[in-house]
Amino acid sequence: MTFSASQKNIVILGGSYGGVSTAHYLLKHVLQKHLPGRDLYRILLISASSEAMCRPACPRGMLSDDMFPQEKLFVSIPESFEKYPKGSFHFIHGIATELNLKTRTVSISPPTGTVREDYLRGIATELNPIKRSASISLSAGTLKIDYYVLVIATGASTPSPLHGLNRDADDLRTSWQKFRSALPTAKSIVIAGGGPAGIETAGELGEYLNGHGGWLRKTADPNVSITVVTAGPNILPFLRVAIAEKAEGYLAAVGVTIIKNARVKSVKPKAAGRTDDALTSKTTVILDDGRSLDADLYIPATGTIPNTQFIHKSLLTSDGRVENDPMTLHVRRAGALVYAVGDVASYSRPAIHLILKAIPILCQNIERDLILATEQGRQVMAGIEKYEYRVFEQDGRETQLVPVGKGGGVGAAMGWRVPSWVVRVVKGRDYWLWTTAGVWDGRRWKLARRNVGHWG
């Protein structure tokens, strides 16, 4: 396998909403257009998982494969990019282990499991200055990649392996299968976390195991005791109290109890619910007020952890996210042509609709920087009075939909309270699966969407 030594790598770290969307947009609207020297650029998309998946669907998907069509829930990343010109895109199945700002390189290690031969992986073995090519020896060792442009979109991991692609898709399937095998004998389940992940998981488990007692009518003598522990005075802190209280009623209808103003101080065993070995361990949950709860299954759902272990702390905020410009998405401290988008970045709160809103802005800013990085581009742009960066506009309006089982849920959109039936139709029926096909195959980015954002 050979590549031209003169090519410039646009390296995208992360194979979920941010990374896949960025790759599609650049291939459709930047590298296929008037960009000076466009044939010199190639996109390398690097992901710990070879498949993209609809992460919001995990609370229901983890219960049974019958909940969703699996071919829609999990989608091959390499196959989603086969339509683009040969050589313009390459997928690397691996994990970023080091970012070197001085050499502008990223070190990639193979994921656990078998490395597929149709994915680029290897080391340079020969440089031919006459043919201007480099030979790559495929192997399972660490791969060091030069980047001209770097987009960090590595997302965030969940405390429980049940709730997302913390590793490869096969690992998630294995965790789900192990959890499913333990459900028939479970009589008590404790969920730590009163945010959307915790509440949606409680609602799905309650409906699946206890049936439905009818909205606002508590299920009598539930088959399985399900308890949610939340540190706040109310569940769903992003939503107003009245909406959160409505959710409590829906949860009670499927046999879920809420414990408020209490934190999980410790669990025994320590790794309970967090590793595959202890995923289904019987657990003692100790709260900070001295109470203890015994659980056949314990599910931690307290936020997410940014996937930034390979990045120097000087580039990170106090909560571990990559600090980037809240308007242009540049990572200023990392040097030129480095950007961040999605849950890993500080520019916005984690939310899929805000990630998708940022993609056109990010990619148009990359396009601007690439044009002005060449003498030809600077000459072309010299006659244009105003060609500044696109600006991401924060949206702090109350927007969040939280299904509680298949029948309905609670939420708000752009500050307006949303009825339960709307939550069911828009999200609760399949947890956004009806929207993801266009994201993964790039159809969502068919248009350049230059009306998104504004020129600063």
Secondary structure, 3 states (H helix, E strand, C coil): CEEECCCEEEEEECCCHHHHHHHHHHHHHCCCCCCCCHHHEEEEEEECCCEEECHHHHHHHCCCHHHCCHHHHEEEHHHHCCCCCCCCEEEEECEEEEEECCCCEEEEECCCCCCCCCCCCEEEEEEECCCCEEEEEECCCCEEEECCEEEECCCEECCCCCCCCCCCHHHHHHHHHHHHHHHHHCCEEEEECCCHHHHHHHHHHHHHHHCCCCCCCCCCCCCCEEEEECCCCCCCCCCCHHHHHHHHHHHHCCCEEEECCCCEEEEECCCCCCCCCCCCCCEEEEECCCCEEEECEEEECCCCEECCCCCCHHHECCCCCECCCCCCCECHHHCCCEEECCCCECCCCCCHHHHHHHHHHHHHHHHHHHHHCCHHHHHHHCCCCCCCCEECCCCCCCCEEEECCCCCEEEEECCEECCHHHHHHHHHCCCCHHHHHHHHCCHHHCCCCCCCCEEC
